[in-house]
Amino acid sequence: MTGREPTPVRPGRAARRWVTHPLTPALLLVVGVLGTAASGHVLTWAVIGALTGYTLSGSV
């Protein structure tokens, strides 16, 4: 150690460090799974409605 104070981390570097952290994708995946589980019934009806609309429009 040289006895000097460490250089402060600039905000841009701190944000880049968080975004490029290896656990960030896993954290986002967990948040997405929890959000999907909480609104699963809405997503189910949305998919059923979309498939019904696609079928009734004559696109099949």
Secondary structure, DSSP 8 states (H G I E B T S, - for coil): --S-------HHHHHHHHHT-TTHHHHHHHHHHHHHHHTHHHHHHHHHHHHHHHHHTT--
